[in-house]
Amino acid sequence: MRIERYGNTRYWAVYASDDALICITVYRKGAAEVVRRLQQALEVTQQWQDTSGPTKPLGWNVVPCDLF
């Protein structure tokens, strides 16, 4: 993935390795955060596939809820 200016605008674009546009953000920090989160999700997915399940907690806060 890479971050570049989106044309001649003030916006930032995140592109996949195959040059597909993933998203456009106002700030470069926002684009960097999108890349960070996508890479983190990819790592978790790869860990899941490599071991038939996650090797460590995913970091989600799951709160039990009794709706019924």
Backbone torsions as a table, in degrees:
resi	resn	phi	psi	omega
1	MET	NA	151.7	178.2
2	ARG	-143.7	157.4	178.8
3	ILE	-116.1	129.6	177.9
4	GLU	-142.9	162.7	171.4
5	ARG	-62.5	144.6	179.4
6	TYR	-92.3	97.7	-178.9
7	GLY	60.2	-140.7	178.5
8	ASN	-101.6	42.1	-179.1
9	THR	-112.3	178.5	176.4
10	ARG	-88.4	1.6	-175.5
11	TYR	-89.4	162.9	179.4
12	TRP	-117.0	140.4	-179.0
13	ALA	-116.0	143.2	173.1
14	VAL	-108.0	124.0	-179.6
15	TYR	-114.6	143.5	174.2
16	ALA	-76.0	170.9	-179.4
17	SER	-64.8	-21.0	177.2
18	ASP	-94.8	19.1	178.1
19	ASP	68.8	14.2	175.1
20	ALA	-77.5	136.1	178.5
21	LEU	-74.3	125.3	179.2
22	ILE	-94.1	-51.0	179.1
23	CYS	-162.1	167.2	176.2
24	ILE	-124.0	133.0	179.9
25	THR	-125.2	163.0	178.2
26	VAL	-79.4	-39.9	-176.1
27	TYR	-112.4	147.8	177.6
28	ARG	-63.8	-36.2	178.2
29	LYS	-61.3	-36.5	177.1
30	GLY	-65.0	-41.6	177.6
31	ALA	-63.9	-41.0	178.7
32	ALA	-63.9	-36.5	178.4
33	GLU	-68.2	-38.1	176.1
34	VAL	-61.0	-46.0	179.2
35	VAL	-62.0	-44.8	-179.3
36	ARG	-60.1	-45.2	-177.9
37	ARG	-69.2	-37.7	177.5
38	LEU	-66.5	-40.6	178.1
39	GLN	-66.2	-38.1	177.2
40	GLN	-64.0	-42.8	178.6
41	ALA	-63.5	-38.3	177.9
42	LEU	-64.2	-42.6	178.8
43	GLU	-62.7	-43.3	179.4
44	VAL	-63.8	-41.8	178.7
45	THR	-62.6	-42.3	179.4
46	GLN	-66.3	-38.6	177.0
47	GLN	-63.3	-40.6	-179.6
48	TRP	-62.6	-45.4	-178.5
49	GLN	-69.6	-36.0	-177.9
50	ASP	-69.1	-28.9	-173.3
51	THR	-122.7	10.6	-176.0
52	SER	58.6	29.7	178.8
53	GLY	159.9	163.9	-178.4
54	PRO	-69.7	144.6	178.4
55	THR	-87.8	-17.5	178.5
56	LYS	-142.5	162.5	178.5
57	PRO	-58.6	145.9	-177.3
58	LEU	-75.6	-13.1	179.2
59	GLY	88.7	9.4	178.1
60	TRP	-85.2	140.1	175.0
61	ASN	-91.8	106.1	-178.9
62	VAL	-101.5	121.6	-179.9
63	VAL	-109.4	122.6	178.1
64	PRO	-62.9	142.5	-177.5
65	CYS	-139.6	125.5	176.4
66	ASP	-98.3	102.5	-178.7
67	LEU	-91.7	-22.1	-175.0
68	PHE	-117.6	NA	NA
